[in-house]
Amino acid sequence: MGINDTIVLNIGDILYDTVSRDVGLLLRRTNNVSYEACSDSYEVWVWEVYWIREHGTHYTESGLVNMVRSGHLIVHARI
């Protein structure tokens, strides 16, 4: 995967953690924070992930994307 490849996450995608060897399922994506100031705006998208071992946890979308790019997570797209 190249650094400029776009990583698109979807509900139902399966995550594999290469460190813990845990398997997770992307359940829900929510906009946790919206902020507008000085004509700049940003949103913080958060994913709810159900892990086999840890159960429910939440990660920012940017955090998940960074873990995929680093090889910590592997995404298996839903069918």
Summary of the structure (lengths in Angstrom):
residues: 79
radius of gyration: 13.6
end to end distance: 20.4
largest distance: 43.7
contacts: 183
relative contact order: 0.28
helix: 13%
strand: 52%
